[in-house]
């Protein structure tokens, strides 16, 4: 996609080329959603205004509602847009440093007339990768090592999406995997249905939670 876009930009008349180059560098597409769950991509009402500010390199006064529903207003330096699955994000420089803002939580975007000051060496794709990795760590801080039967590997991918990493085959034919979860209880609930097809090696707290789930299920559904 990037190579094709560069060819198109080079084919444009000179007066249009700089604007097209700015537009092509203003967005990064990250097709997988968080946990690889992707819904239909909606167009937020203020997306055009944000994109214009990014392409034209103009600071904006941004009205925003945070996740805790607290409203705020601040001046930001728009640096680029990221489409993560079905959600749009603005990557911007602010007084405290680099920040991301969901475009669908913006309440106003007012140009200030002042030019954006880009951090030295800033590359949108590299910055977004660091941001996305940090968000993933915050969303799923629990890590677990496990062994899975070969038939269970695809099920793990289906259940956990990008929160599973497939490793090498073990000596007994099972596959080493690394799992990530939001917390121990939720991760145990997600993989308990796989039964003996997956064996968690650590952390101990996850093994204990799975053992309790197994005991509860046996008490409820066991034949005595």
Buried (B, 14 or more C-beta within 10 A) or exposed (E): EEEEBEEEBEEEEEEEEEEBBBBBBBBBEBEEBBBBEBEEEEEBEBBEBBBBBBBBBBBBEBBBBEEEEEEEEBBBBBBBBBBBBBBBBBBBBEEEEBBBBBBBBBEEBEBBEEEBEEEEEEEBBEBBBEBBEEBBEEEBEBBBBBBBBEEBBEBBBEBBBBBBEBEEEEEEEBBBBEBBBBEBBEBBEBBBEBEEBBBBEEBEBBBEBBEEBEEEEEEEEEEE
